[in-house]
Amino acid sequence: MNKIQNIFKDINLDKIPSHIWDESFPVCWYPSSGYDFRHIFYWDFLGQNTEAKFPKIFIHTDFTCLNDSPYPINHMDFHSQIINEQLEKECKPPLHPLLTNGYILDVFGDGNCLTIKTCTELFLKEDVFFPNKSLFQYSHNIGHRTHKVHAINCQLINLERDVYSLSNGDIVKSIGGHQYTVINPKDKHNHNKFRVRNEEGLEYNSDFQRFVFPNASQFVILLFTMENYNFFYDIILKNNLKIDYLTHINDGGGSMGGSKEKMDFIYLYAETIGLSKIIIDYYTMEEKKKRSKKWSGHYRFNPKVNAIPSLGKETDLKIQDWNEHKIFFPYLADFYIKAYYWKQGGHESWKYFYFNNEPISELPNINQFKRKYEDYYFYERK
């Protein structure tokens, strides 16, 4: 199978840490990801409690997620607001939180926090962007942020593992690259802040989310703002890319999403692309296999791609080769992206052990007003 970095031009590739491309680590794909980052916390939980490796590359595909900001501009931090004022004067589009350094993408219980360090635009060697109008109802809605690829360099911080394990005198760097000396890494009574000294000798309490920690999980989200169908056939299959983990949830095909069809064509190629772990909602793997049969005679045509279309493809998914488990996620409606000074929302009440244990008694008002969690199927190859 080919290396994923080979599909990109050299422009900006040197800005991606070289360890990210380590092929000994799995690659995870989440089609129609939107602003949902819950699965990253689950893969971190799985890596902590099993022999499964945490991915260094998460591929998110979503056609429209950059067209609109998920919250008002005034929720950005002061520095970002200044930049936006300048962009407005230059008649340029405002910053988007998914593309802005320092933003907190989600927070889970026990101090698990997902933040952006840097963001870099990458460029495909081949222009294969071609949404299928018969399958995608937003194919006409191509804007200045669709048909792009962004490498979002992130870290997942665990408070106990990455912050409280530090010692007085340890050196850390801020997301902006400035160096600090740790004075008190375990100030639990001060809202999970920890005390640092800057290079000028000034000491103060700071939010731990502002720093890069060497023991934190470091990874990249490759955000493709393109149609899932286009991405699967014209990038994954055409370039013979390996996808180890699949997060196939919130597929709105035919109901609430932009696609008119659910993406069950993926399961025709489960063996071909090398899937070893899958998260599915609503349908079991056996049902997905049945639903994929409607795609077996499918003809894919992209005038930009010089490739032989796949005709008469039968599913290569072997149900007997997989183990099934029930897992639980916090309810998606509570998703958020928050800035330094916007401290609401998120999944801060969700503890990691809830993933494997249905939290009926732990979460308050579990059956009142709204759902507090969702149950999914988790499959792993035997």
LORO-890916 format. One record per residue (C-alpha): residue number from 1; y, z, x; residue in three letters. Coordinates in steps of 0.5 Angstrom, whole numbers, m for minus. Layout:
BEGIN
     k       y       z       x     r
   NUM       Y       Z       X   Ala
...
***
This chain:
BEGIN
     k       y       z       x     r
     1       0       0       0   Met
     2       7      m1       2   Asn
     3      12       4       4   Lys
     4      18       5      m1   Ile
     5      23       5       4   Gln
     6      21      m3       6   Asn
     7      24      m5      m1   Ile
     8      31      m3       1   Phe
     9      36      m7       6   Lys
    10      38      m3      12   Asp
    11      45      m1       9   Ile
    12      46       7       8   Asn
    13      38       8      10   Leu
    14      40      12      16   Asp
    15      44      17      12   Lys
    16      37      19       9   Ile
    17      33      24      13   Pro
    18      27      21      16   Ser
    19      22      26      14   His
    20      23      24       7   Ile
    21      19      18       8   Trp
    22      13      22      11   Asp
    23       7      18       7   Glu
    24       3      24       7   Ser
    25       7      27       2   Phe
    26       6      25      m6   Pro
    27      11      20      m9   Val
    28      13      22     m17   Cys
    29      16      18     m22   Trp
    30      19      20     m28   Tyr
    31      21      14     m33   Pro
    32      27      15     m38   Ser
    33      29      21     m34   Ser
    34      36      22     m37   Gly
    35      39      29     m35   Tyr
    36      32      32     m35   Asp
    37      30      36     m28   Phe
    38      25      41     m31   Arg
    39      19      37     m28   His
    40      21      38     m21   Ile
    41      21      46     m22   Phe
    42      14      45     m25   Tyr
    43      12      41     m18   Trp
    44      15      46     m14   Asp
    45      11      52     m18   Phe
    46       4      48     m17   Leu
    47       6      47     m10   Gly
    48       6      54      m9   Gln
    49       0      56     m13   Asn
    50      m5      51     m11   Thr
    51      m6      46      m5   Glu
    52      m2      40      m9   Ala
    53       4      38      m4   Lys
    54      11      38      m7   Phe
    55      14      31      m7   Pro
    56      19      29      m2   Lys
    57      21      23      m7   Ile
    58      22      23     m14   Phe
    59      24      17     m17   Ile
    60      28      17     m24   His
    61      29      11     m28   Thr
    62      34      11     m33   Asp
    63      38       5     m36   Phe
    64      44       9     m39   Thr
    65      44      16     m36   Cys
    66      50      14     m31   Leu
    67      54      10     m37   Asn
    68      57      17     m39   Asp
    69      58      24     m36   Ser
    70      54      30     m40   Pro
    71      60      34     m40   Tyr
    72      68      34     m40   Pro
    73      71      32     m33   Ile
    74      75      39     m34   Asn
    75      68      42     m32   His
    76      68      40     m25   Met
    77      70      44     m20   Asp
    78      78      44     m17   Phe
    79      76      39     m11   His
    80      73      34     m16   Ser
    81      78      35     m21   Gln
    82      83      33     m15   Ile
    83      79      27     m13   Ile
    84      78      24     m21   Asn
    85      86      25     m21   Glu
    86      86      20     m15   Gln
    87      81      15     m18   Leu
    88      85      15     m25   Glu
    89      91      13     m21   Lys
    90      87       7     m18   Glu
    91      84       5     m24   Cys
    92      77       7     m22   Lys
    93      71      10     m26   Pro
    94      71      18     m25   Pro
    95      66      22     m21   Leu
    96      59      23     m24   His
    97      56      30     m23   Pro
    98      49      26     m21   Leu
    99      53      23     m16   Leu
   100      57      29     m13   Thr
   101      56      33      m8   Asn
   102      55      41      m9   Gly
   103      53      40     m17   Tyr
   104      48      45     m20   Ile
   105      43      40     m24   Leu
   106      39      46     m27   Asp
   107      37      54     m26   Val
   108      31      57     m28   Phe
   109      29      64     m28   Gly
   110      28      69     m21   Asp
   111      34      65     m18   Gly
   112      30      58     m17   Asn
   113      36      53     m17   Cys
   114      37      45     m16   Leu
   115      43      43     m13   Thr
   116      45      36     m10   Ile
   117      47      36      m2   Lys
   118      49      29      m2   Thr
   119      49      22      m5   Cys
   120      48      15      m2   Thr
   121      48       8      m6   Glu
   122      42       4      m3   Leu
   123      41      m4      m4   Phe
   124      35      m7      m6   Leu
   125      33     m13      m1   Lys
   126      31     m17      m8   Glu
   127      35     m17     m14   Asp
   128      30     m16     m19   Val
   129      34     m13     m25   Phe
   130      32     m17     m31   Phe
   131      31     m13     m37   Pro
   132      27     m15     m43   Asn
   133      31     m16     m49   Lys
   134      25     m16     m53   Ser
   135      23      m9     m51   Leu
   136      30      m6     m49   Phe
   137      35      m5     m55   Gln
   138      40      m4     m49   Tyr
   139      39     m10     m45   Ser
   140      46     m12     m47   His
   141      49      m6     m44   Asn
   142      50      m7     m37   Ile
   143      56      m3     m34   Gly
   144      59      m2     m27   His
   145      53       4     m26   Arg
   146      47       0     m29   Thr
   147      43      m4     m24   His
   148      44       1     m18   Lys
   149      40       5     m14   Val
   150      42      12     m12   His
   151      39      17      m7   Ala
   152      41      24      m9   Ile
   153      39      28      m3   Asn
   154      37      35      m6   Cys
   155      34      42      m5   Gln
   156      31      47      m9   Leu
   157      33      54      m7   Ile
   158      28      60      m9   Asn
   159      32      66      m8   Leu
   160      26      71      m6   Glu
   161      23      65      m1   Arg
   162      30      62       2   Asp
   163      35      67       1   Val
   164      33      74       1   Tyr
   165      28      72       7   Ser
   166      34      71      12   Leu
   167      36      76      17   Ser
   168      43      79      19   Asn
   169      46      74      24   Gly
   170      42      68      22   Asp
   171      46      62      22   Ile
   172      47      57      15   Val
   173      51      51      14   Lys
   174      55      50       7   Ser
   175      53      44       3   Ile
   176      60      41       6   Gly
   177      57      42      13   Gly
   178      61      48      16   His
   179      57      54      19   Gln
   180      57      61      17   Tyr
   181      53      67      20   Thr
   182      49      71      15   Val
   183      52      79      14   Ile
   184      48      81       8   Asn
   185      43      76       5   Pro
   186      40      81       0   Lys
   187      46      83      m5   Asp
   188      42      83     m11   Lys
   189      47      88     m15   His
   190      53      83     m14   Asn
   191      50      77     m18   His
   192      46      74     m13   Asn
   193      51      73      m8   Lys
   194      50      74      m1   Phe
   195      55      76       5   Arg
   196      57      71      10   Val
   197      62      71      16   Arg
   198      66      64      17   Asn
   199      67      61      24   Glu
   200      74      64      24   Glu
   201      71      71      23   Gly
   202      73      72      16   Leu
   203      67      76      11   Glu
   204      66      75       4   Tyr
   205      61      74      m2   Asn
   206      59      67      m4   Ser
   207      55      64      m9   Asp
   208      48      62      m5   Phe
   209      48      55      m9   Gln
   210      54      53      m4   Arg
   211      49      53       2   Phe
   212      43      49       5   Val
   213      37      53       7   Phe
   214      32      51      12   Pro
   215      26      54       8   Asn
   216      28      51       1   Ala
   217      25      45      m1   Ser
   218      28      39       1   Gln
   219      27      32      m3   Phe
   220      31      26      m5   Val
   221      31      23     m12   Ile
   222      32      16     m12   Leu
   223      35      14     m19   Leu
   224      34       7     m21   Phe
   225      39       5     m27   Thr
   226      34       0     m29   Met
   227      29      m1     m35   Glu
   228      23       2     m34   Asn
   229      19      m4     m36   Tyr
   230      23      m8     m31   Asn
   231      22      m3     m25   Phe
   232      14      m2     m26   Phe
   233      13     m10     m26   Tyr
   234      18     m12     m21   Asp
   235      18      m7     m16   Ile
   236      12      m2     m17   Ile
   237       7      m8     m18   Leu
   238      10     m13     m14   Lys
   239      11      m9      m8   Asn
   240       5      m5      m8   Asn
   241       8       2      m8   Leu
   242       4       8      m9   Lys
   243       6      13     m14   Ile
   244       2      19     m14   Asp
   245       5      24     m19   Tyr
   246       7      21     m26   Leu
   247      12      25     m31   Thr
   248      11      21     m37   His
   249      15      26     m43   Ile
   250      20      24     m47   Asn
   251      18      17     m48   Asp
   252      23      15     m54   Gly
   253      20       8     m54   Gly
   254      20       6     m62   Gly
   255      24      12     m64   Ser
   256      30      15     m61   Met
   257      30      12     m54   Gly
   258      33       5     m51   Gly
   259      26       2     m51   Ser
   260      23      m1     m57   Lys
   261      16       0     m54   Glu
   262      13       6     m51   Lys
   263      11       5     m44   Met
   264       3       6     m45   Asp
   265       3      m1     m40   Phe
   266       3       4     m34   Ile
   267      m4       6     m36   Tyr
   268      m7      m1     m35   Leu
   269      m6       1     m27   Tyr
   270      m7       8     m27   Ala
   271     m12       7     m21   Glu
   272      m8       1     m18   Thr
   273      m2       5     m17   Ile
   274      m6      11     m14   Gly
   275      m4      16     m20   Leu
   276      m7      23     m18   Ser
   277      m3      28     m23   Lys
   278       0      26     m29   Ile
   279       4      30     m34   Ile
   280       4      27     m42   Ile
   281       7      30     m48   Asp
   282       4      28     m55   Tyr
   283      m2      24     m53   Tyr
   284      m8      26     m49   Thr
   285     m10      21     m44   Met
   286     m16      19     m48   Glu
   287     m11      17     m53   Glu
   288      m6      14     m48   Lys
   289     m12       9     m46   Lys
   290     m13       7     m53   Lys
   291      m6       5     m54   Arg
   292      m5       1     m47   Ser
   293     m10      m4     m50   Lys
   294      m5      m7     m54   Lys
   295      m2      m9     m47   Trp
   296      m8     m12     m44   Ser
   297      m6     m19     m46   Gly
   298       1     m18     m44   His
   299       5     m24     m40   Tyr
   300      11     m21     m36   Arg
   301      16     m26     m34   Phe
   302      22     m25     m30   Asn
   303      26     m31     m27   Pro
   304      28     m28     m21   Lys
   305      21     m26     m19   Val
   306      17     m30     m15   Asn
   307      10     m27     m18   Ala
   308       4     m29     m21   Ile
   309       4     m26     m28   Pro
   310      m1     m21     m30   Ser
   311      m6     m24     m36   Leu
   312     m12     m21     m39   Gly
   313     m11     m14     m35   Lys
   314     m16      m9     m38   Glu
   315     m14      m1     m37   Thr
   316     m17       2     m30   Asp
   317     m17       9     m33   Leu
   318     m23      13     m32   Lys
   319     m23      19     m37   Ile
   320     m29      22     m34   Gln
   321     m25      23     m27   Asp
   322     m20      27     m30   Trp
   323     m19      35     m31   Asn
   324     m14      37     m37   Glu
   325     m10      43     m38   His
   326      m5      45     m43   Lys
   327       2      47     m39   Ile
   328       9      49     m42   Phe
   329      16      47     m41   Phe
   330      22      50     m43   Pro
   331      25      46     m49   Tyr
   332      29      40     m47   Leu
   333      35      41     m51   Ala
   334      38      46     m46   Asp
   335      38      41     m41   Phe
   336      45      42     m37   Tyr
   337      48      40     m31   Ile
   338      54      45     m29   Lys
   339      59      46     m24   Ala
   340      61      52     m19   Tyr
   341      66      54     m25   Tyr
   342      61      53     m31   Trp
   343      56      58     m32   Lys
   344      53      57     m38   Gln
   345      46      53     m41   Gly
   346      40      52     m37   Gly
   347      33      55     m37   His
   348      35      62     m33   Glu
   349      30      65     m38   Ser
   350      24      61     m36   Trp
   351      20      64     m31   Lys
   352      15      60     m27   Tyr
   353       9      63     m29   Phe
   354      11      61     m36   Tyr
   355       8      54     m34   Phe
   356       1      56     m35   Asn
   357       2      62     m40   Asn
   358       4      60     m47   Glu
   359      11      65     m47   Pro
   360      10      67     m55   Ile
   361      11      74     m54   Ser
   362      16      74     m48   Glu
   363      21      69     m51   Leu
   364      26      72     m56   Pro
   365      26      69     m63   Asn
   366      21      64     m61   Ile
   367      20      61     m68   Asn
   368      27      62     m71   Gln
   369      32      57     m71   Phe
   370      30      52     m65   Lys
   371      24      52     m61   Arg
   372      24      55     m54   Lys
   373      19      51     m51   Tyr
   374      14      45     m51   Glu
   375       7      44     m49   Asp
   376       5      38     m45   Tyr
   377      m2      36     m42   Tyr
   378      m3      36     m35   Phe
   379      m8      32     m32   Tyr
   380     m11      32     m25   Glu
   381     m16      28     m21   Arg
   382     m23      31     m20   Lys
***
